[in-house]
Amino acid sequence: MTEPTGFPALTSASRNLDLTRARLLAIWFSVFIVIPISDHLRNIPLEPTISNIARRLNFGVDAI
C-alpha cells in the first residue's frame, strides 16, 4: 500500500524501529554530550569567576 506521494506507508514495525532509533539517539546524546558537559560545568569554580568579572568591571569584589 502506498501513500499518494508514492512513498510506502509506514507500517507499525517501521514506526517502532524509528522510535527505537530515536530513543537510542537520545541515550547516546545524553551519555556522550550532556553528561560530560554538565560534569565539566560543575567543576568550574563559580566564586573566582564572579570575582574576576567584578575586577574587570572595576566594581570591586565587595560590591557584589
GROMACS elastic network, one bead per residue, 0.5 to 0.9 nm:
[ bonds ]
;  ai    aj funct       b0    kb
    1     8     6  0.63421   500
    1     9     6  0.62607   500
    2     5     6  0.77115   500
    2     6     6  0.57497   500
    2     7     6  0.58013   500
    2     9     6  0.52405   500
    2    10     6  0.89655   500
    3     6     6  0.55219   500
    3     7     6  0.57706   500
    3     8     6  0.60826   500
    3     9     6  0.56764   500
    4     7     6  0.75734   500
    5     8     6  0.85993   500
    6     9     6  0.87903   500
    7    10     6  0.88135   500
    8    11     6  0.86686   500
   10    13     6  0.80183   500
   10    14     6  0.60528   500
   10    15     6  0.63549   500
   11    14     6  0.53196   500
   11    15     6  0.62342   500
   11    16     6  0.86420   500
   12    15     6  0.50865   500
   12    16     6  0.61705   500
   12    17     6  0.86041   500
   13    16     6  0.50937   500
   13    17     6  0.61673   500
   13    18     6  0.86703   500
   14    18     6  0.61660   500
   14    19     6  0.86307   500
   15    18     6  0.50812   500
   15    19     6  0.63035   500
   15    20     6  0.86464   500
   16    19     6  0.50329   500
   16    20     6  0.61260   500
   16    21     6  0.85928   500
   17    21     6  0.61612   500
   17    22     6  0.85594   500
   18    21     6  0.50700   500
   18    22     6  0.61332   500
   18    23     6  0.86140   500
   19    23     6  0.61196   500
   19    24     6  0.85658   500
   20    23     6  0.50940   500
   20    24     6  0.61459   500
   20    25     6  0.85288   500
   21    24     6  0.50899   500
   21    25     6  0.60640   500
   21    26     6  0.85535   500
   22    25     6  0.50548   500
   22    26     6  0.61415   500
   22    27     6  0.86421   500
   23    26     6  0.50400   500
   23    27     6  0.61866   500
   23    28     6  0.85564   500
   24    27     6  0.50781   500
   24    28     6  0.60589   500
   24    29     6  0.84774   500
   25    28     6  0.50278   500
   25    29     6  0.59917   500
   25    30     6  0.85672   500
   26    29     6  0.50725   500
   26    30     6  0.61863   500
   26    31     6  0.86006   500
   27    30     6  0.52123   500
   27    31     6  0.60833   500
   27    32     6  0.84935   500
   28    31     6  0.52203   500
   28    32     6  0.59088   500
   28    33     6  0.78720   500
   29    32     6  0.55216   500
   29    33     6  0.53766   500
   29    34     6  0.66116   500
   29    35     6  0.88010   500
   30    33     6  0.55480   500
   30    35     6  0.59664   500
   30    36     6  0.86732   500
   31    34     6  0.63506   500
   31    35     6  0.56117   500
   31    36     6  0.74905   500
   32    35     6  0.65758   500
   32    36     6  0.64969   500
   32    37     6  0.87670   500
   33    36     6  0.57154   500
   33    37     6  0.61978   500
   33    38     6  0.86481   500
   34    37     6  0.53133   500
   34    38     6  0.60814   500
   34    39     6  0.85750   500
   35    38     6  0.51525   500
   35    39     6  0.60717   500
   35    40     6  0.85429   500
   36    39     6  0.50719   500
   36    40     6  0.61038   500
   36    41     6  0.86060   500
   37    40     6  0.50436   500
   37    41     6  0.61420   500
   37    42     6  0.85398   500
   38    41     6  0.50297   500
   38    42     6  0.60305   500
   38    43     6  0.86927   500
   39    42     6  0.50608   500
   39    43     6  0.64271   500
   40    43     6  0.53049   500
   40    44     6  0.67567   500
   41    44     6  0.53541   500
   41    45     6  0.86558   500
   42    45     6  0.77932   500
   43    46     6  0.89038   500
   44    49     6  0.85215   500
   45    48     6  0.63250   500
   45    49     6  0.68354   500
   46    49     6  0.52271   500
   46    50     6  0.63251   500
   46    51     6  0.87387   500
   47    50     6  0.52101   500
   47    51     6  0.62034   500
   47    52     6  0.86251   500
   48    52     6  0.60039   500
   48    53     6  0.85327   500
   49    52     6  0.51194   500
   49    53     6  0.62318   500
   49    54     6  0.86091   500
   50    53     6  0.51590   500
   50    54     6  0.61721   500
   50    55     6  0.86666   500
   50    61     6  0.82705   500
   50    64     6  0.85612   500
   51    54     6  0.50490   500
   51    55     6  0.61654   500
   51    56     6  0.86296   500
   51    60     6  0.79495   500
   51    61     6  0.56547   500
   51    64     6  0.85395   500
   52    55     6  0.50926   500
   52    56     6  0.61669   500
   52    57     6  0.85983   500
   52    61     6  0.83963   500
   53    56     6  0.51620   500
   53    57     6  0.62258   500
   53    58     6  0.86037   500
   53    59     6  0.89392   500
   53    61     6  0.89589   500
   54    57     6  0.51489   500
   54    58     6  0.61283   500
   54    59     6  0.54469   500
   54    60     6  0.56364   500
   54    61     6  0.58034   500
   54    62     6  0.89723   500
   54    63     6  0.82158   500
   54    64     6  0.75354   500
   55    59     6  0.62447   500
   55    60     6  0.54593   500
   55    61     6  0.66825   500
   56    59     6  0.78681   500
   56    60     6  0.86185   500
   57    60     6  0.78847   500
   58    61     6  0.87642   500
   59    62     6  0.79943   500
   59    63     6  0.61283   500
   59    64     6  0.79344   500
   60    63     6  0.57135   500
   60    64     6  0.76381   500
   61    64     6  0.58881   500
